[in-house]
């Protein structure tokens, strides 16, 4: 990909969410000056960027959108709900065109037609209330040259500066107008430049009664005050609102302190950190062996090992920080897609995102969009009702869809909640039995929470026909697999008639994972710590037969007991004492009996491939310092 285009894609995908967020704010408060300014800056910058590429239709709609926002900034018009929606439609279309530029290197074939439709939609929005003071969309160069002459102390601060150009009528003296007196009445003048409209003639040809003056100036007063001072001269004056340079300076400072790095280089650095972690893990066994031969040498090696572990941990934290990105970058397209899907379904939906500045590892962020898109589609297609049905149910016609991100410790909690129809457990039970997902006996034994959880079972779907949104064989089990592939979990809570909440828990970092090594049937396995509720050692006499299986009581709760050796296809070993790893499986706990506990390790997990990928309960593999390949288990899938 062309380097210039690559930089454009990066910057555009930063600016589009800024514009969308500002316009969403204007839907609530159309007169919010800070949101108007933010939207204008983003649209203005985008317009300049698309001009570098074969994106003329995009340039046209951005130019028109900028005109609407500029008039609102200057106070010559007011935004209303229709104009904000028209502006959002332009930004949404640009967002889709940015994706097309990345995929195909050009805009879609219908771009010209789409641009014309959007321009018609924008037409008439934000028309100037006073046509005599309409400013051009582009701020002319003389404005910036004049602002450069403003003292730095006056360029700082809040609010905007107002530039004006006053070209007095050549006959103004005969009407009794004094241009200099008029300009002197402008409040808070900070710069003034006197020039001529036409080149000055020779002195003997000069007509002293013909005005040839041009007056340019800068005022720190609000635009209406400047316009009022020159209200008598009508079309002879033009005005330009320019943000103070403080914002530009801040941007320049930020740009000087940051630079972009090809993510492949970061990924390579991550691989090296992972390999270094493996090396550090391998050193532990060498230190243990050295202790059997030479205590003094073992002590020196252990000191070296501690120092190495400390440095590796610091390096890992530093690399992790480099890979952190705001989670909002992963979901920047969701607002547009929600609007498009809702329009297609005839739904009225208010969609809000909270906590999108929360930072997460880029590898996690990259995998987050697809499952969230599927959940959003489900919420719109199966959850939020049509306006008429909502009114009949005593609800507002507009449905509410809320996506929230929050950090707790080393976890990212993602919540997607809607106030729709909710999930009907009886219907889920009937469909699950009819499709063979569970037997009638198993379904009867599940409580409501367990029944609702069946939506994540492979092969489960409530769709009765194929549509653009559902019925194509991509169910909630695919969402679950994607979430679990990055070490996450997903759960659902629903109240019939009230709404549904999807809860996803993800790790913040994807570089290394803390593991507990266990032994069963002569082999060693690794289990992620976040999959373990607790570990315990109990007498075998506490085990009782229950419903064809085994169980035991722990913390006043009866939990089922399974043997890891049998789950991996080997014979279990009977002992007087059981060593247990208690795993959280959905809403229940299950005890896994193992032969021995091993060490705790921080390792990089590689996804399972080949034959291993076909085996249930295998989350991946990891390489130890001595070259041993360790299989990483997923207890929930292994037991499930």
N, C-alpha and C positions, 0 to 999 in steps of 0.2 A: 504494500500500500504506500502511496505517495506520502512522504513525511509531513508535508503541509496539510494534506487532508487528514492525516492521523491526528495532528495537533488540533485541527478544527473540530473533529469528532469529540475529542476529550473536552475541549472548552465549551462546545455547544451543549454537551450533556451536563455540564455544570450550570450553564445559564438557563436552560429550559426549565429545570425545577425551580430556579429562583423566580422566573417569570410566572410560572404556574402558581407557586405559593403566594406571590403578591396578588395575583388576580383572584385566587381563592379568598384571600383576605378582603378584597374589594367586593366580592359577592355579599359579604356580611356587612361591610361598611364602605359603600362606594365613594365616600368623600375622604377616606383616610389618606392624608398627604404622603405619609411615609411609604405606604403601599404603592401609591401612584408613582412616586419617585423610583422605587425599587423595580417596578414593572417597566418603567420607561428606560432605565439604565440597562436592564437585561435585553429588552427588545432592540434598543439602539446598538448595543454591542453585537448582537446576533446579526443585525442588518449589515453591519460593516464586515462581519466574517463571511457571510454567504456571498458577498460581492466578489470574493476571490475565486469562486467556483462557478461552474455552469448550473446555477440555481436561480435563474432570473425570476421564475414564479414565486420562489420563497422571498426574494428581495422585494417583490411588489407587495406581497401581503404584509411583510414586516414594515415596509415604508408606510403603508396605510395605517397599520396598528400604531406605529410611532406617532403619526399625525394625531390620532385620537387621544393618545396619552399626553402628547405635548400640549394640546389645547386644554386638557384637564389640569395639567401642572400649572399652566399659565393662568388658570382661573377664568378662562374665556368660555368654558363649557363644563357641564357636569356629567359624570358617568352615571348610568342607570343599569339595572339588572340586564337588560337586553344588550347593551354595549359591552358589558363585562363578559357575557357569554359569547359574544361575537369575537372578542379578543382571545378568550380561551380557546375557541375553535381554531383560530389562526395558530396559536402556539401548539395545540395538539397536532395539527396537520404538519407543522414544521418538525415536530418530534418524530412523526412517522417518516418524513422525508429524510431526516438525518439517518434513520435506520436503513433506508433505501440507498443512501449514498455509501454507507459502510458495506452493504451487501452487494450492490450492483455497480457502484461508482457513478450512478446517475439518478435523477429523479424518475418517478413512475411516469408512464406514458400519459396518464390523465392529469398530470400536474398543472398544465395550463388551464384546463377546464376547472379543476378544483380551485385554483387561484382566483379565477374569474368569479366563481360562486362565492368565495369568501370575501372578495372585494365588494360584491353586491350586498353581502350581508353587513359589511362594515359601513357601507355608504349611508350617510345621514346621521351616523352615530357621532356624538361629540362635535357637531357643527358649532362653529363659533357664534356666540351670542352677539358679538359686535364685530362685523366683518372688517371694519376699518383697522382693527388691531391684530388681524391674523398674522402670525409669524410664520416664516417658512419652516419646513420640517428640519432643514439642515441649519445648524448654527454657523454663520459665516466666519471666515478666518479672522476678519478684523476684530470680532468679539474677543477671541482668544488672545490676539496681540495686545488689545487694550487691557485685558485682565492681567496680563503679565506686568503691566505698569502699576498695578494696585499693590500697595505695601503688603508684605507677607502677613503682618499682624491683622490686616483687614480681610485677607483671603481666608483666614481661619475662622472657625465658629459655626454656629448653627444657621439654618436658613439658606436661601439662595441669593445670588446676586442678579440684578436686572440690568441688562445692557439695552441701550436705546440708540437709534439713529434717527436724527431729525434733519430732514431736507426742507428747509423753509421755501415756500413758494417765492418765485422771483419777484412777484408784485407785493410781497407782504408789507413792505415799508409804506406803501400807499394806503394800506388798510389800518395802519397804526400798530402793527405787530412788531415787537422787539424780541427777536429770537433769544438773545442773551438773557434778557429779563425772564423770559419763560423758563429757560433752562435753569437759571439761578433759583427758581422756586421749587425745583425738584429736591425732595428731602434726601439727606444722607448720601450726597454725591461723593464718590471716592476716586473717580478718574474722569477726565474730560479731554477731548481732542477736537480741535477746530481745523477744518479743511475746506476744500472747495468742491462744488458739484462738477464744474467745468474748469479746465485750465484757465488760470488768470490771464487776461489779455495784456497787451502793452499798456503802460500807464496812460498814454494819451487816448487810448480807446476804451478805458474803463468807465463804465456807467455807474456812478455812485448811488443811483436810485434803484438799481437792479441787484437783488440779493443773490449772491453766488456762494452762500455759506452752507457747509455741511457740519453738523455737530454730532459727535459720537460721545457717549458717556456711560459710566457704570454707577449704579446706585445700590446701596445695601438695604433700601426700603422695600417693602412688599410691592409686587407688581401693580395692584390697584392704585397705590399712592403715586407711583410714577406715571401711570396712565392719566390719573386725575390732573396732574400738573400740566400735561400736554393735551388735555381733552379738547382744547379749542382748535388744534391744528389738524385733527382728523387723520386723513391718509398720509399726511406728511411725516408721520412718525411710525416707526416699527420697533417692536420690543422682543427681547430674547431672554428667557430665563435660563440661567446657567448655575449648576451646583457649585458650591465653593470648592476650592482646590484641596481642602482638608481630606475629602474622601479619596481624591486621586492620589494624594501623597501616601495615604494609608495603603492603597492598592499597590503603589510602587514599592513601598517598604516590604509588604508581604511578598511581592514577586521577587524581590532581591533576596529574600530569605528562604525561598523554596525553589525547587527544580524538579522536573519530572524524570523518572527513570523507567526504562523498559521493564515491564513486570516480569519478563522472562529472566532478567538478571536477578531480580529479587527472589524468584522461585529457585534459581540456582543457589543463591545464598542460603535459602531455607534448607535445601538438600544438604548443603555442607554442614549447617548447624545440626541437622538430624544425624549426619554421619559422625560428627564430633561427639554428640550425645551417646551414640552407640559405642564409640571408642571409650568414653568415660565409664560406661556400664561394664565394658569388658575388663577395664583396669581393676575393678573391685574383686573379681575372682583371682586375678594375678596377685593382688595384695594378700588375699586370704591364703593362697598357696605359699607365698613368701614367708608368711608368719610361721609356717610349719618348719621352715629351714633356718631362718635367721630373724630373730625378733627385732634386732636393731634395724636391719634392712626393711622389714615390714613397717616399722614405725616411720621411717623416712618416706617410704612409698605412700603410706597412708596420708602423711602431711601433704605430699605432692597431689594426691588424689583429691583431698579436700579443696586445695587451691584451684585445681582444674575444674572441679564441680562448680565452684563459686564463679569462675570466669565464664564457663559454658552457660551457666544460668543467666549471667548478666548479658552475654551475647544473645541468648535466646530472647530475653526481654526486649533488647534493642531491636532485633529483627522483627519480633512480633509487633512492636510499636510502628515500624516502618510499613508493615502490611495492613495496619488498621485503616479502615475507611468508614465514613458515615454510612450507616445502613440505608439512608435515604437514596444513595446512588443506585442501590439495587432495585428500588421500587419506584423510581422516578416515572416510569411509564404507567403505573397503576391508575393514577387519577384519570388520565386520558382514556384508558381501556374501560374503566368503570363507567365513564360517561357514554362511551360508544356502546357498550353492552346494555346498559340501562335504557338507552334510547331505542336499541333494537328490540328489547323486550317490553317496551312500553312502561317501564318502571320510573318512578320518581325517587331518586336516591341522593342523600347527602353523604359524601364520603370524606372522612377526615383521617389524617395520619398524625400520630403523636410520637415524640421521642425519636424522630428520624435522624437526629444528629448523633445518636448513640453509635459509638464506633465498634466495629467487629472485624475480624480477620477477613481479608479480601476473598479468600477461598470459600469462606462461609457465605459472604455476601453474594458471590457469584452463583451459588446454588440455591439462593433463597427465592429468587423471582418466580421460577416455574411453579413450585408448590403453592406460593401465595396467590399466583394468578389462578390456579385451579380452585383454590378455596374461595376466592372472590367470585369466580364464575358460579360455583355451587351456591354461594350465598344469594346471588342475584337471580339465578334460575330456579332454585328450589326453596330458598329461604324467604327473601323479601317479596311480599305479595304485590299484585297489581293495585293501583290506587283505589279502584272501586271496592275490591275485597278488603283493603285496609280500612276504608271508611265504614264498611258494613261491620267490621270487627271492632269499631270504636277507636281506631288508631288514626294518627295523622296520615294524609295521603302520601307524604314523603317518608320513605324508609331511611333508617339510620344505619350506616356501615362504618365501623371504627377500627382502624389498625393501629396498634400501640406497641412500641418497642421500649423495653426497660432492661437495665443491667442490674443483676443481683450477684455479687461475688464475681466468679469467673463464668457466669452464664448469661446468655441473652434470652430474655423472655419475650415472645411474640404473641400477641393476642389479637384475634380478628373476631369482632362481635357484631351481630346484626340483631335487629328487633323484629325479625320476620315471623314466619309461622311456626318455627321450631321443628323438631324431629319427633315423629309419632312412633314410639317404641313398638306398638302393636303392628304397624305397617312394616317396620324394619324386620320384626320377627317373622312375619308371614313371607316376606320376600326372601329372606335368608334361607328359610326352610324350602321354599319353592325352587330356589336356584341351587339347592344342595350345598350351600355354604356351611350349614350346621344341620345336625339331625334334629328331628322334633323333640327328642328327649333332652338333648343338650340345650336347645333353645328354651325349653320349659324351665331348665335349672338356672338360667341366667336372670339376674335382676335387671331393672330398667337401664342402669348405667352400663352393664355388660352388653345388653341388647344394642344400645346406641353405639357402642364400640365396634359392633359388627360392620359398620360402614367402612372400616379400614381393612376388612377381610378381602383376600384376592377373589375376584369374580363377582363381588357384590356391586350392584347398581340398581338404582330406582328408576332409571330412564326406560320409558316404554317405546321410544322412537328415537331415531338418529336426528339430531339437530346440530346447528353450528356450535353449540355449547356442550352437548352431552350425548351419550349413547354410542360412543366410538371405542369403548373398551378401555379407556384410560380412567380408572377409578381412583378412589381415595387410597387404595393400597399403593398406587404409584407415588402419591404424595408422601405416604408413610415411609416408603423405601428411600426416597430422596432425602427426607429429613434424617433418617437413621444412618444414611451413608456418610454423613458428616458428624456423626456422634450425637444426634439430637433425638428428641422424643416429641410425640404429638398426642394430644388428648382432646376430647370433646365434651362439653357440657351443653345441655339443651333443655328448654322448658317448652312444652307444646303450647303454641299460641303466643308465646312471649319472645322467643328468639334463641339463637345458638351462638356459642362462643367456642372458637378453636384456640387451643393453647399449644404453642411450640416452644420447646426449650432447646437451646443450642449452645455449644461451647463458644467462647469468644475467640479462641485461638485454635488453629488447625495444624500447628507445627508438631507438637508432641502431645502425647496422652499418658496420663498416669495409669499404670497397670499393676495388678496383683498377679503374680505368677503362682499357679497351682499345679499339683501333680495328680493324675488319675490314670489308672491302668498302665503305669510305667511311662507315661508321656507327660510332658509339661505343656501347659496352656496359659494364655494370658487373658484376664478379664478386666475390662475397663472399670476403674474405680467408681465412675458415675453410674454404673449399672449395678453396683453392690449396695444394698441397704445396710448390711452388717455382716460380720463374721462371728462364728461361735464354735465352741467345743462342748459337746454334751454327751452323756452316757447313752449308749445304744439302747438301754432298757427303756428309755423314754419314748421310743418309737412304737406306734400302735398301728394295726391294720385298719384301713378306712376305705370302704367302697371299692375294693379291688386294688387299692394302692396303699401307701404308707403316709403317715402324718405324725406330727409331734406338736406339743404345746410350747410356744415361746412367747414370753411377755403377755401371758393370759390370752393368747390367740392361737387357734389351731391352724397350722399351715401345712400344706402338702410337702412331702419329701421325695426327691428324686436323686438318683445316683449318676454323677457325671460320667462314670465309666460306661454305664449302660446307654447313656444318651449318645456316646461316640462309638457304640457298637462293640464294646468289650464287656467282659464279666466283671462284676463288682467284687470287692474284697470285704468280707465280713470282719468287723473288729468290735471290741468292747467300747471303744470311744469313737464318736463321729465328729469329724471336722466339717463344718458347714459354711457355705457361702450363701447368704440369703439375698436373693435377687428380687427386685421389684418388677412384676409382670402385670402391666396395666394397673388396675386398682388393688391387686392382690400381691402377697409375698409368697415366694416358693423357695424352699431350702434345697440346695444342691450339696450332696455329700461328696467330698473329695478325699484323696489319700493324704495329702500334705499341703501346707502353705509354703510358698516360696518368697522370693524377695519382691520389693516394690521397685518399679522401673519407670522412667520417663522415656518413651519410645515414639518413633514415627511409625504410624500404621499405614501400610500399603493396602489398597483395595484388593480383595480376593480376585483372582483371575484363573482362567482355565477350568480344570475340574473342581477346584476349591470353590469357585463361584457358584457351582450348581448344588453345593451341599448346604443344607439348612443350618442356621446358627453360626456361620463363619463370617465374621466381620472383616477379616483381612489377615495380614501377616506382618511380622516385624523381624528385623535382623538384629541379633545380639552381637556383642563385641567379639565373642569367640567363633563367629560365623554360623551359629545355630539359628535356624529359622523357627520362629515361634508362631503358632496359630493363635489368632485373637478371636475369642468367642463373643457372641452376642447372646447372653442368657435368655433374653425375652424371645428371640426367634428360635433358639435352640429348644426351649421348653414348649413354646406355642404350638 
